[in-house]
Amino acid sequence: MNTFELDQAYVAGTYKRFPVEIVSGKGSVVQDVNGREYIDMGSGIAVTSFGVADEEWIQAVEKQIHSVQHMSNLYYTAPCARLAQLLCEKTGMKKVFFGNSGAEANECAIKVARKWAAERKGPEASTVVTLKNSFHGRTLTTLAATGQDHYHELFQPLTPGFAHIGAGDAAAFEALCQSGRVAAILLECVQGEGGVIPLDPAFAKDVEAICRKHDVLLMIDEVQTGNGRTGKMYAYMNYGLHPDVVSTAKGLAGGLPMGACLLGERVENVLSFGDHGSTFGGNPVAAAAAVSVVSRLTDDFLAEVARKGDLLRSLLEGAPGIESVTGMGLMLGLKTAKPAGEVVSACMQKGVLCLTAKDKVRLLPALNIPDSVLEKAAEVIRESCGD
């Protein structure tokens, strides 16, 4: 049996895979089992921050594997501690809890918000507000947080305690806060799975002001937008926000499973012994990989990400068949005249791998993709949209 047959026989059918088996790659170019090359404009859904088989990442992982690949959180390991230090220094946050995914990072954020509010306001202050069209994960609790009904339909009953408001509707948020039952709001600065839609800056600032007025936590979901993706370390920095909690994952460890929940000054001591835990959270190999990623996200490098994002946008905006371009940095969504799925298939036939988000083509290339490769990919995307 080949890989396709083995997968269909033994892997749960939760993915509609393209008929391509990727076996190797370097940087932003990957190769399939037949030797055909593709420009990767998805980077594993914003995961391989420095592309495939990045040398510095490989060296960090190999060095740690030859030392110790795992210890439980009953003991200290240097990569975990160093990574927490880096994240706090780059954000001003105070403490970090490590998990293995974005959903787990958001679960931690929700637990922090509910414990903080229960101790400060009473157990009735348990509601976490999110936006309609948001996406926060696939566990039962993070599905409940996700503001898209179609994700909810098959998995009732979901965890209670969530309310959803429209993006831009600050009045609805204030009305909820006036009830005294709100613990926190959880926002994506760019709704990724919802169609690569940035928040309106005025709304974001209004939400922060309402949080401070009503003593509610401001929590930012940076699972997809974080770790340099938007041209800043975290997307909230583009808005001048000061969150109490930040969740992140995807690009953090450059291809290994890792999530993190960053805790600000107001909540840094909310979690105490026994309140939360993770067997694999802060795993030394994943943490060493993440240190190799985060340590390279300097101001100069992030400025280059922003420049590349502007370049890609300029190459696509106004092209035949492209109706609009949304997003931030190297996280862009294209509204195309043709169905997004057709465009993605056409691009794949021409050697470029893209993604979709709702009705848009979604582009999430590696942060260090060379200009020449970016320009070649953009040419194929333009051709595929305008054919």
Phi, psi and omega in degrees: 000135177276180185298319179300314182292318178298317180299312182294331181280326193235346181261135179306139189278053183266355182235138173264088187282149169286152182281056182225130175252112180275130184241341182197175178175171176209123181065237182258015177239126179242163185231139179267179186296340179266004179087005180278140182260149179223143168278125184269106179258017179240337181043048177065032188063062174067033184255308185279080190303322180249028176080188183273138174057042177294129189296316181295320177297314180301315181298319180295317181292313181299317180301317182288323178300322181281354178260288174205127185275337180198140166222150178290166180283012169283349183232161177273143168225141187296317182300321179298312181295318181295319179295317178301318178300312181301314182296319180291320180295325183277349184237339188083001175288169190250324183218161180225136168251130181257135172232212187235358186197169176293321178300318179293322177298319178289324174302316179298315179302317181295319178297317178300314182298317183288321177292315179303312183291321180297319181287331186267323187241337185117159187296342180288343181271072187242354185287133172250124183266136173228177182263148168299143181079006179280167173216124185232003177138178187241005169289167181299322180287315180286337169295319178297325178290329181294128185268048178224113188301326186293339175284342185270337198301321188268358192232028177288150357276139176273168178299129179283171173104022179235147175227145184240132177239161178286143175299127182100349184264073180295328180297321178295322178294316180296322179298318177296318182296328181295343178287342183079007184255003184265129176269319189196164167240141180241118186238146161260127178291331170230118180286104186285293180296339180278001176122018178057060185244113178289148173291149171291127183303322180295319178297316181301316180291325176297317179299316179299318180297320179294321177301315181292322181297320186255011178056054180241144181283139172261115182241135183243126176272107179249032182299312181263328186276348190276177174060045173094352189303322185262007182096357169235164178306312173227150188297329181299338180291337174290342184254355182070026180276161179230080186289157175271331181219139176229129175254144178206165180192234178035264186286358187301312183254013171065018178137349174259152184290119176201134171234159180214142174242113183266131186247127179276184188301322184292336186235009189299334183248015181295315180276127177236182185310125176088352183287332184202164180185169179199125180300313185265351183300129183077016178314133188297328179289313177298320180293320177298319176299316181294323176300320180294331177281305188296324181295339180268355181274066180279168178301319180295318179295318181294326175297325176293322176300314179299319179296316178297322176298317178296320178298312181298318179299317182295330180284343186247326183299133177081358179290151179305130178088354176251111187276328178198159176232124179239167175122200187200134179061225178264046175221090187238148175237134182249122170273116187248152178295320176276157176305140184302321180299323178294320179295315180299318179296318179295320178297318180297320178297333181261009173092026176227128181261119178238176181236176171236161171210112188055238183261019184243156167278130183248134182240124181220063183290166174303147184294336182253022180301131180295149179305319184297322179288320178299317181293322178294318178296317180299324178297317178295319180296316178301315180300318185289330179281330187261354182304000000 
